[in-house]
Amino acid sequence: MSFTENDIKLIDKKGLTLEKVESQIELFKTGIPFTNIAEAATIGNGIIGLDGQQIDEAVAHFETNKSGLSLLKFVPASGAATRMFKFLFKFLKEYNPQKESLNAFINKNNFKDLAFFLVGLEKFPFYNQVVEVLELQGVDFNQLSSGEKALHFAKTMLNENQLNFGNSPKGLLPFHKYKSHHISTAFEEHLYEAALYASDDSKAELHFTISERYKDKFSEEFKRIEEYVEENTGVSFNISFSYQQESTDTIAVTPKDEPFRNEDGSLLFRPSGHGALLKNLNELDADIIFIKNIDNVVVKQYKEEVARYKKVLAGILLKLQTKAFKCLRILDQSEISQQEFKDIETFLTNEMCIKISGEYKKYLDKYKIEYLREKLDRPIRICGMVKNEGEPGGGPFWVRDMYGNLSLQIVESAQINLKNKWQKDILTNATHFNPVDLVCGVKNYKGEKYDLENFVDHNAAFITMKTKVGKDLKALELPGLWNGSMAHWNTIFVEVPIITFNPVKTVNDLLKAPHQIN
């Protein structure tokens, strides 16, 4: 593979190495193996189902033991909101009110999303804002025909020289409207939520990964709402931001696996998906880290219930961590009794969902100690899992590696060979999916922070097809943050209710009950 002097300068500037870029190109050539799912994790087989008493106990355990621990909420928030408005961009491109009525256009194109959007128009938190902008331009919104109303409204929302919602960060869009006429963003809602479960001594720490170009906008929004939110919660907030690092970008290639070049001849590098955020997470120092996506928020009336289940996950983490640390200290002793071996094995199997190798029984004690320590001395993540209601997203599975070992993993459908009927059937029959609801312990039993880069399955990357200026290209995404990037963590799946999962993938999701004030 021959690279020019300019190529090498660009690779250096990004903080990448020639060797790394060549290994990425090699991955395109060899292809990435599909994940081998052995069976779906279900209640009693990889997913813990809790009764009321267990829920109360987990919450109480967290409340009692959180004092003195550093808590942090980590929110991936770098995405622009473009995809939320995909159907509106299509409408603006295709609809001509001179040629047909709005109803005819909707019926002809079976444009249900648009019909739903227009029926709920006044319930959107930005309705008044859009109408005010139109009035300032001298447009009397109420006097317009239905087609003109729809066009004017969508243009005002999306045009770059007007509200420009489509190019705004999702976290800063108007998400909820309260009876006090207060309009809140997803960013603001995360502060309220953190106050309920990620705060101690009336302080809460949040870290948002954002796109660098939006840094000032996020900082301004925090200044605007800080006093208001602190007054309402009695909690003060320490907010930090980081950006997806350029050193995590990956090279793009042509369909023939040659480096893809821009029109000026330079190499094309692309951001490598949320797996790149492992670097950001790795730089944070906290005892408990809550992870949740920017668009998964609810209006205030549902927050207590959502917060309760975060505390449940954190309580389970603290309980298991205490036991795991105790086992590791036993393994440090010079003498270990057969009963102690047995107790640790039982803990691994029954509580940590770890399948012990069939070979283990044959090991000498010193190799048993090595094996058990290697299994236990890892970061721990407790993952909320929601009953499958047809939402897209990764799911919880038992996965078999190339050595035949089974472990619990969150797997995206893109990682599964859907041409294989057996694999497809396992996916189709999965009962739960992953709402990106994690509570993580990233320190070892000596209080030292793990280097999270040591627990990644680099084979769990994705290759996707994209286009640039009309040309096809292949792009490489790093192992997803909660997929392959955490593949070698100890993983516990816990069933949580659907109220904990309320993402806003399309603008119409804002009309659902958890985003509306009754």
Backbone torsions as a table, in degrees:
resi	resn	phi	psi	omega
1	MET	NA	116.3	-177.3
2	SER	-100.6	126.1	177.7
3	PHE	-112.1	142.7	179.7
4	THR	-80.9	172.0	177.8
5	GLU	-60.7	-40.4	179.0
6	ASN	-64.5	-38.4	177.2
7	ASP	-58.7	-46.8	-175.6
8	ILE	-65.5	-38.0	177.3
9	LYS	-62.4	-43.0	-179.3
10	LEU	-65.4	-42.5	179.3
11	ILE	-60.4	-44.1	178.1
12	ASP	-61.8	-45.3	-176.9
13	LYS	-59.8	-33.0	-179.3
14	LYS	-80.6	-7.5	-178.1
15	GLY	81.3	18.0	176.6
16	LEU	-99.1	170.6	174.5
17	THR	-118.6	157.1	178.2
18	LEU	-58.5	-41.6	-179.2
19	GLU	-59.7	-42.7	-178.5
20	LYS	-65.6	-43.0	-179.5
21	VAL	-64.6	-41.0	179.2
22	GLU	-65.4	-36.4	179.3
23	SER	-70.4	-30.7	175.0
24	GLN	-66.1	-42.7	179.6
25	ILE	-63.7	-37.8	178.1
26	GLU	-61.6	-38.8	178.3
27	LEU	-61.4	-40.6	177.1
28	PHE	-60.4	-41.2	-176.4
29	LYS	-69.4	-45.0	-175.6
30	THR	-80.8	-23.7	-175.2
31	GLY	81.0	159.4	-178.2
32	ILE	-104.9	129.0	-177.7
33	PRO	-65.0	144.9	175.1
34	PHE	-67.7	152.8	173.5
35	THR	-73.1	137.4	-179.4
36	ASN	-97.1	96.2	179.5
37	ILE	-82.0	129.9	-177.9
38	ALA	-89.0	-40.2	175.0
39	GLU	-166.3	159.9	176.6
40	ALA	-74.1	141.7	172.2
41	ALA	-74.6	135.4	-179.1
42	THR	-134.6	172.0	178.9
43	ILE	-58.2	128.3	-179.3
44	GLY	85.2	-11.1	177.8
45	ASN	-134.7	65.9	179.1
46	GLY	108.2	-19.7	175.8
47	ILE	-119.9	129.9	179.1
48	ILE	-87.9	125.2	172.7
49	GLY	-99.7	132.4	-174.9
50	LEU	-109.7	143.5	171.4
51	ASP	-95.6	175.1	-175.0
52	GLY	-55.6	-41.8	-178.0
53	GLN	-66.0	-42.0	179.8
54	GLN	-64.7	-36.3	177.8
55	ILE	-63.7	-48.1	179.0
56	ASP	-59.1	-42.3	-178.4
57	GLU	-65.0	-41.4	-179.3
58	ALA	-65.2	-42.4	178.5
59	VAL	-61.6	-47.7	-178.8
60	ALA	-61.2	-39.4	-179.5
61	HIS	-62.6	-41.8	178.7
62	PHE	-65.2	-49.3	-177.4
63	GLU	-59.2	-39.4	-177.0
64	THR	-73.0	-33.5	-169.9
65	ASN	-106.3	0.2	-174.9
66	LYS	-78.9	-20.0	-177.0
67	SER	-57.9	131.7	179.4
68	GLY	86.6	-9.8	176.6
69	LEU	-92.0	147.0	174.8
70	SER	-88.6	125.7	-178.7
71	LEU	-110.0	143.1	-179.4
72	LEU	-145.9	140.5	173.9
73	LYS	-108.8	127.2	-176.4
74	PHE	-111.6	120.3	-174.0
75	VAL	-124.0	107.8	172.0
76	PRO	-65.6	119.2	-172.8
77	ALA	-139.8	29.3	-172.9
78	SER	-86.2	-10.0	-173.2
79	GLY	-74.0	142.7	169.4
80	ALA	-81.3	162.1	-172.7
81	ALA	-88.8	8.7	-172.2
82	THR	-46.9	-47.5	-174.6
83	ARG	-67.3	-21.8	177.6
84	MET	-61.3	-28.5	-172.1
85	PHE	-113.4	21.3	-174.6
86	LYS	-53.6	-46.5	-175.7
87	PHE	-70.3	-26.2	178.0
88	LEU	-75.1	-38.2	175.0
89	PHE	-61.1	-40.8	179.3
90	LYS	-63.2	-44.0	179.2
91	PHE	-59.5	-47.2	-178.4
92	LEU	-62.9	-33.5	-177.9
93	LYS	-74.2	-36.0	-167.6
94	GLU	-104.2	-21.0	-172.2
95	TYR	-88.3	130.9	175.1
96	ASN	-124.9	107.1	-175.5
97	PRO	-64.5	-19.5	178.2
98	GLN	-72.2	-24.9	-174.3
99	LYS	-94.7	-31.7	-177.1
100	GLU	-156.3	160.4	177.7
101	SER	-75.3	162.0	179.3
102	LEU	-61.4	-42.9	-179.7
103	ASN	-61.2	-43.4	-180.0
104	ALA	-61.5	-42.7	179.8
105	PHE	-62.1	-44.8	-179.1
106	ILE	-63.5	-45.5	-177.8
107	ASN	-67.4	-43.2	-177.4
108	LYS	-61.9	-38.4	-176.3
109	ASN	-98.5	4.3	-176.3
110	ASN	48.1	48.8	-171.7
111	PHE	-87.7	68.8	-174.8
112	LYS	-64.6	-37.9	-179.4
113	ASP	-58.0	-43.3	-178.8
114	LEU	-66.6	-42.7	179.5
115	ALA	-60.4	-43.8	-179.6
116	PHE	-63.7	-42.3	179.4
117	PHE	-59.9	-45.3	-175.1
118	LEU	-72.1	-34.5	177.7
119	VAL	-64.4	-36.9	-176.7
120	GLY	-94.5	10.4	-169.6
121	LEU	-46.0	-49.0	-173.8
122	GLU	-72.6	-12.1	-180.0
123	LYS	-87.7	-8.8	179.6
124	PHE	-72.8	142.6	-176.4
125	PRO	-65.1	-19.2	-177.6
126	PHE	-99.1	6.1	-174.8
127	TYR	-54.3	-54.3	-177.0
128	ASN	-62.9	-37.5	179.8
129	GLN	-60.3	-44.3	-179.9
130	VAL	-66.1	-45.4	-178.9
131	VAL	-62.8	-39.1	178.4
132	GLU	-62.5	-42.5	178.5
133	VAL	-61.2	-41.8	179.1
134	LEU	-63.4	-42.3	-179.8
135	GLU	-63.6	-37.7	177.8
136	LEU	-63.3	-25.6	178.5
137	GLN	-89.5	4.4	178.1
138	GLY	82.9	17.2	179.0
139	VAL	-95.7	123.9	176.1
140	ASP	-89.9	94.9	-170.9
141	PHE	-56.4	-41.6	-175.1
142	ASN	-68.0	-20.6	-178.6
143	GLN	-89.3	-4.6	-176.8
144	LEU	-79.2	154.5	172.1
145	SER	-69.8	165.5	-176.7
146	SER	-60.7	-38.1	179.3
147	GLY	-65.3	-44.8	179.8
148	GLU	-66.1	-39.0	178.2
149	LYS	-57.8	-49.9	-177.4
150	ALA	-60.6	-44.1	-178.9
151	LEU	-64.4	-49.6	-178.4
152	HIS	-61.3	-42.9	-177.3
153	PHE	-63.0	-49.3	-177.8
154	ALA	-64.7	-40.9	179.8
155	LYS	-62.5	-44.1	-178.4
156	THR	-63.1	-40.0	178.2
157	MET	-64.1	-41.5	-164.3
158	LEU	-107.0	-22.5	-177.7
159	ASN	-60.4	139.5	-176.0
160	GLU	-61.6	-32.4	-178.0
161	ASN	-90.9	7.8	175.6
162	GLN	-119.3	-122.1	-175.8
163	LEU	-77.4	-25.3	171.5
164	ASN	55.0	39.8	-178.5
165	PHE	-58.7	-36.1	-174.9
166	GLY	-64.1	-24.3	179.0
167	ASN	-107.6	14.2	178.3
168	SER	-93.2	157.2	173.3
169	PRO	-68.7	139.8	-177.8
170	LYS	-55.7	-37.0	-176.2
171	GLY	-64.9	-17.5	-176.3
172	LEU	-108.8	7.2	176.9
173	LEU	-77.5	152.6	172.5
174	PRO	-64.2	121.0	-177.3
175	PHE	-108.5	-41.9	-173.7
176	HIS	-134.1	143.2	176.9
177	LYS	-118.3	126.0	-179.2
178	TYR	-100.8	162.3	-176.5
179	LYS	-61.1	-24.8	177.8
180	SER	-74.6	4.2	-175.5
181	HIS	73.3	6.4	177.0
182	HIS	-74.4	130.4	177.2
183	ILE	-105.3	127.6	-178.9
184	SER	-115.0	151.1	175.6
185	THR	-95.0	168.8	175.5
186	ALA	-62.2	-37.3	178.3
187	PHE	-56.8	-47.4	179.4
188	GLU	-63.8	-41.8	-178.5
189	GLU	-61.9	-33.1	178.0
190	HIS	-65.4	-32.0	177.4
191	LEU	-66.3	-47.3	178.5
192	TYR	-57.5	-43.1	-177.6
193	GLU	-66.4	-43.9	-179.8
194	ALA	-60.7	-35.2	179.3
195	ALA	-59.9	-29.3	-176.4
196	LEU	-81.7	-29.7	-176.1
197	TYR	-134.8	-18.7	-176.5
198	ALA	-109.7	26.7	-179.6
199	SER	-119.7	150.5	174.7
200	ASP	-145.9	140.9	-175.9
201	ASP	53.3	39.8	177.1
202	SER	59.2	30.0	174.8
203	LYS	-131.1	141.0	176.7
204	ALA	-132.3	139.4	-179.0
205	GLU	-115.2	128.4	178.8
206	LEU	-129.2	143.9	176.8
207	HIS	-126.9	124.1	179.6
208	PHE	-111.6	130.5	171.1
209	THR	-93.1	120.4	-173.9
210	ILE	-129.5	168.8	173.7
211	SER	-79.6	133.9	-172.1
212	GLU	-56.7	-31.4	-177.3
213	ARG	-67.8	-15.7	-179.2
214	TYR	-100.3	5.3	-173.3
215	LYS	-54.6	-48.6	-176.9
216	ASP	-64.0	-37.8	-179.5
217	LYS	-63.3	-43.5	178.7
218	PHE	-65.5	-42.3	-179.7
219	SER	-62.8	-41.9	178.8
220	GLU	-63.6	-41.5	-179.4
221	GLU	-63.6	-40.1	179.4
222	PHE	-64.2	-43.2	178.3
223	LYS	-59.4	-40.2	-176.2
224	ARG	-65.2	-38.9	-172.0
225	ILE	-103.8	-12.0	-170.1
226	GLU	-51.1	-54.6	-176.0
227	GLU	-61.9	-42.7	-178.5
228	TYR	-61.1	-46.8	-177.5
229	VAL	-70.6	-40.8	180.0
230	GLU	-63.2	-39.7	177.4
231	GLU	-61.7	-40.8	-176.6
232	ASN	-77.3	-22.0	-175.7
233	THR	-111.4	-21.5	-174.3
234	GLY	72.1	17.8	-178.2
235	VAL	-121.6	140.2	173.4
236	SER	-100.9	147.8	-170.5
237	PHE	-115.3	134.8	170.7
238	ASN	-109.8	111.2	-174.4
239	ILE	-109.2	132.6	173.6
240	SER	-128.5	157.3	-178.0
241	PHE	-128.7	149.7	167.5
242	SER	-143.7	168.5	-175.9
243	TYR	-120.1	156.4	174.9
244	GLN	-65.0	121.7	-172.5
245	GLN	-75.6	141.5	-178.4
246	GLU	-62.6	-24.6	-179.5
247	SER	-69.9	-8.3	176.7
248	THR	-97.3	-1.5	177.1
249	ASP	-64.7	153.1	178.9
250	THR	-122.2	151.8	-178.5
251	ILE	-73.9	144.8	174.4
252	ALA	-97.7	148.6	178.6
253	VAL	-128.4	163.0	175.9
254	THR	-75.3	168.7	175.8
255	PRO	-57.0	-18.2	178.6
256	LYS	-96.1	13.4	176.7
257	ASP	66.4	26.1	171.1
258	GLU	-94.5	149.0	177.3
259	PRO	-54.3	132.5	179.9
260	PHE	-81.1	132.6	-178.1
261	ARG	-114.9	141.4	174.8
262	ASN	-69.4	173.3	-176.8
263	GLU	-63.0	-24.9	178.2
264	ASP	-87.8	6.5	176.7
265	GLY	90.6	-5.8	-178.5
266	SER	-78.8	156.3	177.8
267	LEU	-68.4	145.1	176.3
268	LEU	-99.3	122.0	172.0
269	PHE	-112.7	148.1	-178.5
270	ARG	-129.0	150.9	173.1
271	PRO	-60.3	144.7	-167.9
272	SER	-104.1	31.7	175.3
273	GLY	80.8	-176.9	-172.8
274	HIS	-71.5	-11.7	174.8
275	GLY	-61.7	-25.5	178.7
276	ALA	-62.9	-22.9	-175.8
277	LEU	-74.1	-6.2	175.9
278	LEU	-58.2	-37.7	178.5
279	LYS	-60.3	-42.1	-179.9
280	ASN	-65.7	-44.4	-179.4
281	LEU	-63.4	-38.0	-176.2
282	ASN	-65.2	-22.4	-177.3
283	GLU	-88.3	-4.2	-177.2
284	LEU	-93.5	147.6	-177.2
285	ASP	-122.4	106.7	177.4
286	ALA	-155.7	156.2	179.3
287	ASP	-76.7	-39.0	178.8
288	ILE	-129.9	127.8	178.7
289	ILE	-119.5	120.8	174.9
290	PHE	-91.2	132.3	178.5
291	ILE	-120.1	130.3	-178.4
292	LYS	-155.3	140.7	-178.2
293	ASN	-71.6	154.3	-175.4
294	ILE	-60.4	-36.0	-172.1
295	ASP	-89.8	0.0	-178.1
296	ASN	-95.3	79.8	-180.0
297	VAL	-133.3	168.1	178.6
298	VAL	-135.4	164.4	173.9
299	VAL	-72.3	165.0	-168.2
300	LYS	-55.4	-34.4	-173.4
301	GLN	-65.0	-19.0	-179.7
302	TYR	-102.2	-4.0	-170.4
303	LYS	-64.8	-38.4	-177.7
304	GLU	-59.5	-42.9	-178.3
305	GLU	-67.4	-41.3	177.9
306	VAL	-61.7	-45.1	-178.8
307	ALA	-63.1	-36.3	-179.8
308	ARG	-57.9	-42.3	-178.0
309	TYR	-75.5	-25.0	172.3
310	LYS	-65.8	-40.4	179.2
311	LYS	-66.5	-35.5	177.1
312	VAL	-59.0	-50.1	-178.4
313	LEU	-62.3	-41.2	-178.9
314	ALA	-68.1	-37.0	177.5
315	GLY	-63.1	-42.3	178.1
316	ILE	-63.8	-41.9	178.5
317	LEU	-58.3	-49.0	-176.4
318	LEU	-63.2	-40.8	178.8
319	LYS	-61.0	-50.5	-176.3
320	LEU	-67.2	-37.3	-179.4
321	GLN	-63.6	-43.3	179.1
322	THR	-58.0	-45.3	-178.9
323	LYS	-68.2	-41.7	-179.8
324	ALA	-62.8	-41.8	-179.8
325	PHE	-64.3	-38.3	178.7
326	LYS	-62.8	-44.1	178.6
327	CYS	-60.7	-42.2	-178.0
328	LEU	-65.7	-34.8	177.8
329	ARG	-68.6	-36.8	176.3
330	ILE	-62.2	-41.9	-178.2
331	LEU	-67.0	-18.0	176.9
332	ASP	-79.4	-15.5	-176.3
333	GLN	-70.0	156.6	179.7
334	SER	-75.3	-30.7	178.7
335	GLU	-120.0	130.2	177.4
336	ILE	-127.0	126.7	-177.8
337	SER	-77.8	161.1	178.2
338	GLN	-62.9	-32.9	178.1
339	GLN	-65.6	-38.9	179.0
340	GLU	-65.4	-41.3	175.0
341	PHE	-56.1	-48.0	-176.2
342	LYS	-61.2	-43.5	-179.2
343	ASP	-62.4	-41.9	-179.6
344	ILE	-67.5	-42.8	178.0
345	GLU	-59.4	-44.0	-179.8
346	THR	-63.4	-41.8	178.8
347	PHE	-61.3	-45.6	179.5
348	LEU	-58.8	-47.9	-174.5
349	THR	-72.1	-50.0	-170.6
350	ASN	-83.2	-32.2	-174.0
351	GLU	-110.8	-29.5	-177.9
352	MET	-99.2	1.9	178.5
353	CYS	54.8	39.0	179.9
354	ILE	-106.7	126.7	178.3
355	LYS	-85.9	119.1	-179.3
356	ILE	-82.5	135.2	-177.3
357	SER	-59.0	144.2	177.7
358	GLY	-62.8	-24.5	-178.9
359	GLU	-74.7	-21.7	-171.4
360	TYR	-52.8	-41.6	-176.4
361	LYS	-57.2	-29.3	-175.9
362	LYS	-81.7	-11.3	-173.6
363	TYR	-70.4	148.7	166.4
364	LEU	-68.4	158.4	-175.8
365	ASP	-54.4	-41.0	-175.7
366	LYS	-65.4	-31.0	177.5
367	TYR	-79.0	-30.5	174.1
368	LYS	-62.0	-42.7	179.3
369	ILE	-60.2	-46.8	178.8
370	GLU	-57.9	-46.6	-177.7
371	TYR	-61.5	-49.8	-177.3
372	LEU	-64.8	-39.9	179.6
373	ARG	-63.6	-43.6	-178.6
374	GLU	-62.0	-36.3	179.4
375	LYS	-71.6	-34.8	-173.8
376	LEU	-89.7	-31.0	-171.4
377	ASP	-86.0	70.3	-177.2
378	ARG	-143.9	160.2	171.5
379	PRO	-61.5	152.4	179.3
380	ILE	-117.3	139.0	172.5
381	ARG	-130.3	134.7	173.9
382	ILE	-106.2	122.5	-172.5
383	CYS	-114.9	122.9	172.6
384	GLY	-68.8	138.6	177.2
385	MET	-127.8	135.0	-175.3
386	VAL	-109.0	144.7	176.7
387	LYS	-57.0	139.8	-175.7
388	ASN	-70.4	117.3	177.2
389	GLU	-121.9	32.8	175.6
390	GLY	83.6	7.5	177.7
391	GLU	-76.3	144.7	176.4
392	PRO	-72.4	159.6	177.5
393	GLY	140.1	170.8	-179.3
394	GLY	-72.4	165.0	-179.4
395	GLY	-134.2	167.9	179.3
396	PRO	-89.4	125.0	-177.5
397	PHE	-138.1	154.9	163.3
398	TRP	-84.0	124.7	-175.9
399	VAL	-116.4	138.8	178.9
400	ARG	-103.6	124.9	179.2
401	ASP	-85.5	-177.2	-174.2
402	MET	-67.4	-16.3	178.9
403	TYR	-97.0	3.1	178.6
404	GLY	89.7	1.2	-179.7
405	ASN	-77.2	140.8	178.2
406	LEU	-101.2	139.6	173.5
407	SER	-149.0	159.6	177.3
408	LEU	-82.3	131.7	-179.9
409	GLN	-141.5	153.1	167.6
410	ILE	-91.8	124.0	-174.6
411	VAL	-125.0	132.8	174.9
412	GLU	-84.6	152.6	-179.9
413	SER	-61.4	-28.2	179.6
414	ALA	-65.1	-17.7	-179.3
415	GLN	-89.0	-4.7	-172.9
416	ILE	-107.3	139.0	178.8
417	ASN	-78.2	97.4	-174.8
418	LEU	-75.4	-7.7	176.3
419	LYS	-82.5	-14.0	177.9
420	ASN	-90.3	114.6	-172.7
421	LYS	-58.5	-40.6	-177.5
422	TRP	-63.3	-44.9	179.3
423	GLN	-65.3	-41.3	-179.4
424	LYS	-64.5	-39.7	179.3
425	ASP	-63.3	-40.7	178.6
426	ILE	-61.5	-44.9	179.4
427	LEU	-62.0	-46.0	-176.9
428	THR	-62.1	-35.0	-176.0
429	ASN	-91.1	7.3	179.2
430	ALA	-63.5	140.2	-175.7
431	THR	-94.9	-18.2	-173.3
432	HIS	-134.8	162.0	173.5
433	PHE	-139.1	169.1	-171.6
434	ASN	-96.3	115.8	179.7
435	PRO	-90.9	16.3	-173.3
436	VAL	53.8	71.6	-175.7
437	ASP	-140.0	88.2	-171.0
438	LEU	-123.6	145.0	169.6
439	VAL	-124.3	125.0	-167.7
440	CYS	-120.4	141.3	170.7
441	GLY	-112.3	115.1	-170.8
442	VAL	-114.2	16.9	177.6
443	LYS	-119.7	152.3	-179.2
444	ASN	-88.2	-176.3	-174.5
445	TYR	-70.7	-9.4	175.5
446	LYS	-98.8	6.0	179.9
447	GLY	81.6	9.6	-179.6
448	GLU	-90.8	146.0	-179.7
449	LYS	-77.2	135.1	174.2
450	TYR	-71.4	149.2	166.5
451	ASP	-86.5	105.8	-171.8
452	LEU	-66.2	-18.6	179.1
453	GLU	-65.4	-18.8	-177.7
454	ASN	-80.4	-2.8	-173.1
455	PHE	-120.2	22.6	-176.7
456	VAL	-94.1	141.4	168.9
457	ASP	-97.8	100.9	-174.0
458	HIS	-68.2	-15.5	177.4
459	ASN	-78.2	-6.8	-176.3
460	ALA	-94.2	28.3	176.2
461	ALA	-77.1	174.8	179.2
462	PHE	-126.3	144.9	167.5
463	ILE	-112.4	127.9	-178.9
464	THR	-125.1	154.2	177.8
465	MET	-94.8	131.5	178.9
466	LYS	-134.7	176.3	172.1
467	THR	-131.3	152.9	175.1
468	LYS	-141.3	128.7	-173.4
469	VAL	39.7	46.6	174.8
470	GLY	79.6	-0.6	-179.7
471	LYS	-104.3	141.1	178.1
472	ASP	-73.1	144.9	173.7
473	LEU	-147.1	161.8	175.1
474	LYS	-108.1	134.4	-179.3
475	ALA	-118.1	151.0	-178.9
476	LEU	-115.1	124.3	174.5
477	GLU	-104.6	134.9	177.7
478	LEU	-65.0	159.5	176.0
479	PRO	-50.6	128.4	-175.2
480	GLY	-55.3	150.4	-175.2
481	LEU	-53.6	-46.4	-178.8
482	TRP	-101.4	8.5	174.3
483	ASN	-104.1	-108.6	-175.5
484	GLY	-65.9	-25.8	-179.1
485	SER	-67.4	-22.3	178.7
486	MET	-115.0	21.6	-172.9
487	ALA	-60.0	-33.7	-175.6
488	HIS	-104.1	20.5	168.9
489	TRP	-80.9	162.0	167.3
490	ASN	-80.6	129.5	-168.0
491	THR	-122.6	129.4	175.6
492	ILE	-124.0	127.5	177.1
493	PHE	-101.4	133.3	-179.2
494	VAL	-130.2	131.8	178.6
495	GLU	-70.8	130.8	174.9
496	VAL	-126.8	157.2	-176.2
497	PRO	-74.5	160.7	-175.9
498	ILE	-61.7	-23.9	-179.3
499	ILE	-61.8	-19.8	-179.7
500	THR	-79.5	-4.4	-176.4
501	PHE	-125.6	103.9	-177.3
502	ASN	-138.2	58.6	-175.1
503	PRO	-70.6	156.2	176.5
504	VAL	-113.3	89.1	-179.2
505	LYS	-86.8	-34.2	176.1
506	THR	-127.7	154.1	-176.9
507	VAL	-56.0	-30.3	-179.1
508	ASN	-65.6	-20.8	176.9
509	ASP	-61.4	-23.6	179.4
510	LEU	-68.2	-11.1	178.0
511	LEU	-88.5	-7.8	-179.9
512	LYS	-71.9	154.8	-173.5
513	ALA	-50.7	-44.6	-176.7
514	PRO	-65.8	-9.3	178.2
515	HIS	-109.2	5.3	-177.3
516	GLN	-121.5	141.9	175.8
517	ILE	-84.9	128.9	179.5
518	ASN	-69.6	NA	NA
